[in-house]
Amino acid sequence: MSSSVIDFIATEARFGARNYEPIGVVLSRGEGVWVWDTEGNRYLDCLSAYSAVSQGHCHPKILAAMVEQAHRLTLTSRAFHNDQLALFYEEIAALTGSHKVLPMNSGAEAVESAIKSVRKWGYEVKGVPDGQAEIIVCANNFHGRTLGVVGFSTDPETRGHFGPFAPGFKVIPFGDAAALAEAITPNTVAFLVEPIQGEAGVVIPPAGYFTEVRELCTANNVMLVLDEIQTGLGRTGKLLAEQHEGIEADVTLLGKALSGGFYPVSAVLSNNDVLGTLRPGQHGSTFGGNPLACAVARAAMRVLVEEGMIENAARQGARFLEGLKDIRANTIREVRGRGLMLAVELHPEAGLARRYCEALQGKGILAKDTHEHTIRIAPPLVITSDQVDWALERFAAILTQDFS
């Protein structure tokens, strides 16, 4: 590392809370699938800011929409109407088939909003006794970092020494429909689940799981809440990951790629029953639904569809997955993925995944480890076949090494 890179990293360490442990690179520019560090080295981004930059870094059409709106009007709060919110509602509803939209900022805010909304629905529509609402969640879930969310996390690092936590959550194994059936009671208002568990290491449930889940929720008058903050908007090769099993959630949570990485934008999408229970003054956000966010989100959705990024994710994801599976390395325990949401899980004896990520950096690829032994791979949805092949050559070179 040069002295300037060391200075950047040292200054972060001196002034910043140490709640992250980034790979040792200081980025200064991005375009499409590529990012450059402060020394001019180019890297293929295989993380996409945890899928927030699905449309590619600094997409020119989203940038233009942001700049144009920033010159006109950025924030009104929801105390007044603005000329972008209604258009955002109309376009996201048309794209996803939703009936009601609640705009927020971060993914974690969307999750918290959904929890509040389904509890309110449970009391006012389903008839659950006040204070008794139950929400079922899955082990190894990741729904954000807020106090409400970490209270039902099963990751000791996420929840340790942050309690006490709010009651009202039941934890069951992911991918086990029988466990869901057993956990449901008359007080169950919702099942909150990721279609694919991203932070857990791109864990994909068994085929047919969500078909059973949908049937159970319908039969028991339980709201199915799908956290598609990472999986949604084309990441898995379909607009929403739920479409792989032909189901529809009662509540869908979107974020990250909803702005193409330009601005924090999230949304709770639902039906009239759930979001219809909210009345003025009962929930809100100063920045949620602001005109700048709406203009950016509208452009981000538009380019996703018009430029065929969802279809490209399906094609290139299949190519990437097949190429990773073709790598013959004793270090690899399993390769899995759907669309451009991929993971390579290493045998524990092969060493920590972070070592491999650091070695990949030296080959011009930025990827990130999770759960010690898994490398997550999630490039922007604009990646080409040639770029996939270029990446596969470098993954093969590193994965055949042993860093144990």
Secondary structure, DSSP 8 states (H G I E B T S, - for coil): --HHHHHHHHHHHHHS-------S--EEEEEBTEEEETT--EEEESSHHHHTTTT-BT-HHHHHHHHHHHHH-----TTS--TTHHHHHHHHHHHHT-SEEEEESSHHHHHHHHHHHHHHHIIIII---TT--EEEEETT----SSHHHHTT---HHHHTT-------EEEE-TT-HHHHHHH--TTEEEEEE-SSBTTTTSB---TTHHHHHHHHHHHTT-EEEEE-TTTTTTTTSSSSGGGGGT---SEEEE-GGGGTTSS--EEEEE-HHHHTT--TTSS--SSTT-HHHHHHHHHHHHHHHHTTHHHHHHHHHHHHHHHHHT---TTEEEEEEETTEEEEEE-GGG--HHHHHHHHHHTTEE-EEETTTEEEE---TT--HHHHHHHHHHHHHHHTS---
